[in-house]
Amino acid sequence: MDVFVIPVGPERYELYCEQPAAEGEPIEPRHAGFFGTLRQRFRGLIRDAEERQRTGRPEPTAKGWAGRLQDRAMAWVVERIAEQRLLWNLRGQSAVTAAHPTDMTFEQVDTFIRATLQYDFERRRKWMVIDGLLFLVTFVFLAPLFILIPGVANLPALYFGFRTVGHFLSMRGAAHGLRVVAWSWRPCPPLDELRGLGALDPRARATRLHDIATRVRLEHLPTFFERVNRYNSAP
């Protein structure tokens, strides 16, 4: 598995990968009971969202407020998958190669990766607990209300349930990356060209990003870079 250290500013970096889960591989082994059912629903949601992201096919026009709400929810899920896929993938890896800009030393890359994974582990653990409690609250207290509305899912419970499972998998991936994965390093010159792209006008930046993404074979790198750049530029 390859992980890329992406410069998103003069002294800012983000970890990125595009390796999908193996075809047909379950996110978690099958388990019986309530939480087993929740994980199975999570796997189905992930498959649907990844299929939409991979094919890029337009979805049929949603009819009614429920359909539009479901469509927006799926778009949100696609973005969350892109953010957490690296940590999810780390759970199944024993060796990972980190591609990095040529002006970073191996020691700098190692320090950055380990600090990032440690931060992700602690952050995901905290939010797993918070969202888990909110899931229980919304599931227990709102479930009777949604039973009275046939065909409408308990969206608050689904939302917090998705976040809880996602944080759990990300936490495990971060821990695995810190304790088990054997890391190696390789310089990747095209990544040097990402520095300073955030200051370009959108059209020029899109052209440069497409060229760099083609050379490093990262199809969704422009989307990732624009999302991170937009986040960093927000007031």
Legacy VTK file of the C-alpha trace (Angstrom):
# vtk DataFile Version 3.0
C-alpha trace
ASCII
DATASET POLYDATA
POINTS 235 float
0.000 0.000 0.000
1.226 3.511 -0.861
0.473 6.566 1.271
1.241 10.052 -0.024
2.401 12.997 2.081
0.596 15.865 0.362
1.829 19.462 0.834
-1.249 21.652 1.270
0.607 24.792 2.336
4.125 26.064 3.036
4.415 23.985 6.219
1.218 21.921 6.163
0.809 18.315 5.064
-1.964 15.741 4.821
-1.799 11.971 4.415
-3.645 10.595 1.407
-4.226 7.299 -0.377
-6.604 5.915 -2.974
-6.315 2.216 -2.324
-9.873 0.874 -2.092
-10.969 -1.978 0.107
-10.566 -5.325 -1.633
-13.555 -6.233 -3.776
-16.110 -8.011 -1.685
-14.067 -7.715 1.512
-16.300 -6.968 4.496
-15.475 -3.940 6.593
-15.818 -6.139 9.674
-16.449 -9.868 10.173
-20.089 -10.841 10.459
-21.520 -10.849 13.953
-24.961 -11.611 15.272
-26.950 -9.269 17.421
-27.710 -5.568 17.354
-24.188 -4.275 16.755
-23.572 -6.948 14.136
-26.645 -5.695 12.276
-25.384 -2.122 12.593
-21.998 -3.074 11.067
-23.711 -4.926 8.224
-25.828 -1.867 7.421
-22.667 0.227 7.583
-20.993 -2.069 5.012
-23.959 -1.739 2.684
-23.925 2.057 2.973
-20.179 2.107 2.239
-20.597 -0.083 -0.863
-23.381 2.115 -2.238
-21.453 5.343 -1.622
-18.196 3.988 -3.096
-20.032 2.769 -6.191
-21.392 6.273 -6.716
-17.928 7.806 -6.237
-16.208 5.284 -8.535
-18.629 5.359 -11.469
-19.519 9.042 -11.329
-22.882 8.212 -12.895
-25.630 10.734 -12.165
-28.321 9.415 -9.897
-31.976 9.508 -10.964
-33.676 12.713 -9.928
-34.990 12.238 -6.415
-38.707 12.816 -5.921
-40.010 14.385 -2.741
-38.263 15.768 0.285
-37.296 12.316 1.587
-35.552 11.445 -1.670
-33.679 14.738 -1.774
-32.627 14.319 1.846
-31.378 10.791 1.168
-29.417 12.042 -1.857
-27.709 14.732 0.239
-26.963 12.191 2.950
-25.269 9.905 0.414
-23.134 12.791 -0.861
-22.078 13.468 2.740
-21.187 9.796 3.187
-18.990 9.879 0.066
-16.968 12.773 1.526
-16.593 11.044 4.893
-15.346 7.890 3.153
-12.701 9.913 1.323
-11.562 11.412 4.634
-11.311 8.117 6.535
-10.409 5.567 3.861
-6.671 5.752 4.606
-7.170 4.875 8.277
-9.637 2.108 7.418
-7.178 0.578 4.943
-4.297 0.628 7.417
-6.066 -2.023 9.523
-5.204 -4.725 7.002
-1.624 -3.705 6.165
1.707 -4.998 7.441
3.975 -2.828 5.252
3.306 0.643 3.813
5.416 2.919 1.603
5.156 6.666 2.226
5.757 8.810 -0.879
6.863 12.295 0.131
8.192 15.592 -1.322
11.910 15.505 -2.065
12.705 18.323 0.369
11.561 16.258 3.367
14.002 13.948 5.154
13.048 10.438 6.189
13.108 11.564 9.823
10.702 14.426 9.086
8.330 12.083 7.258
8.432 9.497 10.046
7.807 12.131 12.717
4.915 13.629 10.763
3.226 10.277 10.081
3.462 9.099 13.680
2.261 12.428 15.084
-0.665 12.414 12.645
-1.687 8.849 13.482
-1.427 9.524 17.220
-3.579 12.641 16.879
-6.131 10.728 14.768
-6.250 7.893 17.300
-6.994 10.214 20.211
-9.486 12.332 18.249
-11.391 9.350 16.849
-11.544 7.698 20.271
-13.091 10.822 21.793
-15.668 11.244 19.031
-16.498 7.535 18.986
-17.640 7.840 22.604
-19.575 11.079 21.997
-21.317 9.875 18.831
-21.966 6.466 20.384
-23.866 8.081 23.238
-25.798 10.297 20.809
-26.637 7.247 18.705
-28.101 5.469 21.729
-30.110 8.547 22.674
-31.536 9.088 19.196
-32.168 5.390 18.651
-33.969 4.841 21.951
-35.980 8.050 22.141
-36.666 8.774 18.461
-37.316 5.233 17.235
-40.995 5.230 18.361
-41.620 8.434 16.390
-40.242 7.001 13.151
-42.221 3.786 13.549
-45.312 5.943 13.061
-43.981 7.174 9.682
-43.694 4.122 7.383
-40.849 4.207 4.855
-38.880 6.959 6.601
-35.626 5.962 8.289
-34.512 7.239 11.669
-31.977 9.590 10.083
-30.536 11.008 13.336
-29.787 7.483 14.601
-28.343 6.447 11.222
-26.168 9.556 11.180
-24.687 8.991 14.629
-24.464 5.251 14.039
-22.434 5.810 10.869
-20.133 8.230 12.667
-19.648 5.842 15.589
-18.664 2.887 13.410
-16.496 5.104 11.210
-14.600 6.515 14.195
-14.149 3.003 15.593
-12.605 1.719 12.353
-10.435 4.838 12.011
-9.212 4.482 15.595
-8.224 0.869 14.959
-6.467 1.848 11.724
-4.456 4.576 13.441
-3.418 2.182 16.225
-2.431 -0.463 13.694
-0.374 2.072 11.735
1.487 3.080 14.897
2.106 -0.341 16.400
2.171 -2.924 13.600
2.843 -1.409 10.164
6.439 -1.399 8.902
6.927 1.942 7.140
9.317 2.639 4.284
9.896 5.879 2.359
10.425 7.061 -1.208
10.806 10.600 -2.601
8.144 11.596 -5.140
9.225 14.731 -7.115
5.758 15.617 -8.525
4.536 16.214 -4.977
6.956 19.163 -4.714
4.832 20.984 -7.292
1.793 21.003 -5.012
3.359 23.657 -2.790
1.875 27.050 -3.461
-0.954 25.795 -5.694
-3.507 27.063 -3.202
-2.582 30.640 -4.143
-3.351 30.146 -7.861
-6.665 31.064 -9.418
-9.071 28.088 -9.617
-8.681 27.457 -13.363
-4.885 27.459 -13.328
-4.850 25.343 -10.171
-7.208 22.775 -11.700
-4.938 22.392 -14.738
-1.821 21.891 -12.613
-3.591 19.495 -10.273
-4.824 17.362 -13.143
-1.311 17.139 -14.586
0.240 16.160 -11.234
-2.539 13.649 -10.489
-1.954 11.979 -13.852
1.772 11.596 -13.205
1.361 10.134 -9.723
-1.687 8.082 -10.768
-4.039 9.477 -8.168
-7.382 9.979 -9.877
-9.102 11.816 -7.016
-6.147 13.930 -5.861
-7.589 17.203 -7.312
-10.845 16.706 -5.398
-8.943 15.964 -2.180
-6.618 18.943 -2.602
-9.470 21.355 -3.313
-11.430 20.127 -0.304
-8.440 20.513 2.029
-7.558 23.889 0.529
-11.139 25.093 0.988
-11.109 23.897 4.603
-7.808 25.644 5.350
-9.033 28.858 3.715
-12.264 28.998 5.689
-12.414 31.859 8.245
LINES 1 236
235 0 1 2 3 4 5 6 7 8 9 10 11 12 13 14 15 16 17 18 19 20 21 22 23 24 25 26 27 28 29 30 31 32 33 34 35 36 37 38 39 40 41 42 43 44 45 46 47 48 49 50 51 52 53 54 55 56 57 58 59 60 61 62 63 64 65 66 67 68 69 70 71 72 73 74 75 76 77 78 79 80 81 82 83 84 85 86 87 88 89 90 91 92 93 94 95 96 97 98 99 100 101 102 103 104 105 106 107 108 109 110 111 112 113 114 115 116 117 118 119 120 121 122 123 124 125 126 127 128 129 130 131 132 133 134 135 136 137 138 139 140 141 142 143 144 145 146 147 148 149 150 151 152 153 154 155 156 157 158 159 160 161 162 163 164 165 166 167 168 169 170 171 172 173 174 175 176 177 178 179 180 181 182 183 184 185 186 187 188 189 190 191 192 193 194 195 196 197 198 199 200 201 202 203 204 205 206 207 208 209 210 211 212 213 214 215 216 217 218 219 220 221 222 223 224 225 226 227 228 229 230 231 232 233 234
